[in-house]
């Protein structure tokens, strides 16, 4: 990883109502390290939409600053509800590491149950081939694709500020909430 301030794109979906028919805003924030915002992008994705991996591949590849990116950080494996992202395929297609971070250990996740309940059993294969999430510290677990675990943790450490989540992801979350609700609120 060149430098101590990697260019990381944090991607998060905006808040939405379960089952809503409108597409959900998707926000990407590119930052150098944990303090310099260098770009913001907005897209849209259907609630529980098909092929979140193809969507993210096309969207990220189309960003004008795509070539400067050194990693993508997602808030978990899903986008807009149950749009499951294949982080291995996304890392391979983009040619950069993709990290799915969560506050809790995904070993106890209810994603598989939610997919079964929603009749989206075919997406379970993506979840099953996802690298296991590893605890980086209390309140931060990471599943890494396209990078060794130690390098993934170095990217995340360089992207942390005062919160447990990487700053590009935290900023994407705040912007998405403000877009939908007029202002951000809650734990980020």
N, C-alpha and C positions, 0 to 999 in steps of 0.2 A: 504494500500500500504506500503510494508515494505521499510524502508529507504527513504532517500531523493534523491537517485540516482537510479531510476528504470531502469531495463534493457528493453529497448524499441527497437523494430525492425521497422525501417522506410522502406516502400516499395514504389518504383516508377518505372514507365516504362521509357525506353529511348525514345528519339525523333524518330518519324517515319513519313513516308509519308502516307497520307490518301489513303486507298485502296491498299497499298503495299502487295505483296504476301508473303514476308518473315516474319517470326516471329519476334517479338520485344523483345529485351533484357529487362528483369525485374531484378531490383537490390534491394537487401535488405541489410541494414546496421544496425547492432545491436550495440547500445551504452549504456554505463552505464552513466546515467545523460546526460549532454549536452557536455561533453568534452572528454570522453574516448571511442574510437572505439574498440569494442571487436570482431567484426566479419563482414565479407562481403560475400554475396552470389549472384550468378547470375543464372537466369533461362531464359526461353523463353516462350512467349505466342503469339498466333495468333492475328493479328489485328482484332478487333471486335469479338474475339473468344467466343465460347460457354462455359458456366459454369466457369466463373472466380473464383467463390467461391470454387468449387471443386479443381481447379488448386492450389489456394492459400492454401487451407487446406492441400493438399498433400505436397506441396513445403515447407511450414513452418514446418509442422510436421516432415519432413525429414531432417531438419537442425540439425547438431550435437549439437548445443547449444539451441535447442528448449525448453528444460526443464528449462532453466534459464530465459526465456522471461516472462515479466510481462505485456506487452501490445504490440499491433501492431498498427502502425500509417500509414494510407494510404493517398495519396494526392487526396481525393475525392472518389467517388463511382465507378469510372470506371478504367479499366486496358486496356491498348493498344487500345484506341479508345472507343468502346462501349461495352466492356466486363464488364458488371455490376456486382459488388460484393454485395452480401447479407451480410452486416456486422453483422446482428443478428445471422445468421446461422454460419458465420465464427467464431464469438466469442464463440458460443456454442460448436462448433466442436473442437476448439483449447483450450477451457477452460480458456481463458484470454480475457481481454478487447480488443476491436477493435475500433479505433477512425478514422473517416474519416474527414480530415481537409481541409479547403479551405480558400482562401483569401477573398471570397465574400459570401454573404448570398445566400444560395442555394434555397431560396424561389423564386428567380427570375431566376433560372437555366433554360436553354433551353434543358436539357437532354431528357425530355419527347418528345419534338418536334423532336429531332435528332433521337431518337429510332423509332418514327413513320415514319419519312422520310426514314430511312434505312430498314424499313420492319421488325423491331425487337420489335413489339408491345408486344410480350409475356414477354419481360423483364421489362415492365412497372410495373408489380406487385412487383418486387423487389424494385424498386424506391419508390413505394407507401408505402411499409411496413418499410422503413428505418426511424429510429427515426429522428425527425426534428433537423436540425443544430441549435446550439445556439451560439450566439456571445460571445466569450471569451474576446476579446478586438478588437480595430480597426485592421482590416486586418487578423483576425483569427476567424473562425467559426468551430465548431466541432459537428459532429453527433456521439454519443457514444452508443456502444452496449456492454452488459456484465458488465456494471459498472454504478454507479450513476454519475450524471453530475459533482458534486463537486469533486469526485475522478478522473474523466476524466481530469478535469481542473488542478488538482494537478499533474497528470502524465505529462501533457503538460508543465506546468510551470517548472517542474524539467528537461524538455528536451529542453527548449529554451535557446539560447545563445544570439547572437546579432541580429538575424533575427526574423521575425514574425512567421516563420515556425519552427516546432520542428527540432532539429539538425539531428536526424537520417534520417528524410525524406529529409532534405536539402542535406545531404551527398549522399543519394541514387540518388537524382536528378543530382547532379554534376557528379557522377561517370557514370551514364547512358548517360549523354550528352557527356562526354569524350570518352566513348566506341564507340559511333556512329559518332561523329563529330571530334574526335581527341583532343578536348579540350572542357571545359565547357565555357558557356558564358551566358550573360543575367541576368535577375533578378531571384534570387533564394530565 
